[in-house]
């Protein structure tokens, strides 16, 4: 693959540190969530992954919508990233909740969401590695 763009980010001190991009546009304090014994006073990696996946999927949906000549510009994608134990380590599971405009019928919307799932780089990266559930609302 020839990269069209490369994002560069650095994280220090793991979940109790800081993450920042090379261009300085993102600089967040990291902290484990309360549910994992942290103080919850910062962003956690699962939140960052959920936001990135939701934004990327929304862009993929817009692309397939334009190609199909269906207006999905008012769609919203909510990413939910679960973290759980798997054997000796940990694993992720994702649910993407796609809220489509009322003007898009259920069958068309489901087809566009499935097509977006084939186009989205996050979907392609996670396919076969973690479960991803698509919910069309």
N, C-alpha and C positions, 0 to 999 in steps of 0.2 A: 504494500500500500504506500502510495506517495501522499504524505500528509498535506492537506490544504491549509491547516492551521495546527499549531501545537500550543496547548495551554501549559503553563509552568507554575506549580505551586509547591510550597515548602511547608511542612508541619514540624513543629518542635515539641518535645515532651509528650508525644502521643495524645491521649484523650484529655490530659491536663495541661495543655500547652496553647499554642497559637498556630493558626494556619494563615498563610498569606500568599498572594500571587506575585509573580515577578513584576507586573506592571503597577502593583500597589492598589488596584481597584477593589480587591477583597482582602480584608485583614480581620480575622475573627478570633476571639478568645474561645478556646475549646474547654469543655468540661463534660464529664459523664452525666447522664440524666439521673435524676433522683432514683428512678426505678432500678438503676444499676449501682446504687450506693454513692452516687456523686452528689454534688451540691446543686446541680442544674443551673449554674450561673453562667453557662456559656453554650455555644452551639456544639452539637456532637456530630460525628461523621455520618451517622444515619440520616440526620436532618439535611446535611449537605448533599448526600446521595439522592434523597427524596426530591429535593428542590431541583437538582440537576437533571434527574430522569424526567420529572414532570415537565420541565421547560423544553427538554429535547423532544419528548414525545409530542408536546403541543406543536412544535415546529414541524415534526414529521406529519402530524394530522393536517396541518395547514397545507403542506405540500400535496398530499394525496387528495385533499379537498379541492384545491385549485385544479389539479389534473382531471378530477371527475366533474368539475364545474359545479361543486356544491359548496355553498357558503358556510364555513365552520369557523368564521372569524371570532364569533362570540363563545366558542368552546372554552372550557376550563378543564385542566388536568390536575388532579391531586394525587401525589405520590405518597404511599405509605410504605415505609421500610421497616420490617421487623428484624430484630436480632435475637437469636436464640442459640442454645447449646446444640452442638452436633458432635457426638463422640467426645474426644478430648478438646475439641476446639469450638468454634462458633460458626454460624451460618446466617445468611440473610434470606428473607422472603419479601417479595414486592407485590403490592396491589396498586394498580393504576385505576383511579376512578375518573372516568371521562364524562363530563356534563356537556351535552350537545345542545345547540339551539333548538327551540321548539319547532322550527321550520324543517328540521331533518327528521325523517321518519326512522323508526327503530331499525328496520332491516338495512337501510342505507347507512345509518350511523354505525351499526355493528360491522358492516363491510369495510367502511373507511377506517375504523379503529384497528381491525385486523390487518389492513394494508399498512397503516402507520407502524404497526408492530413489526412488520417486515422491513421497513425503511429505517426506523430509528436506530442510531448507532448504539444507544444504551441497550435496547432490546437485543440487538445483534451480539453485543458483548456478553449479556447475561444468559442468552438462550442456551439451554442445556446445562447451565451452571447453578442457577437458582430458580425457584418457582416464581413466575410472574403471572398474576391473575389480572385480567382485564374486565372491568366492570363498566358497562355503558349505562349512564343515568339520563 
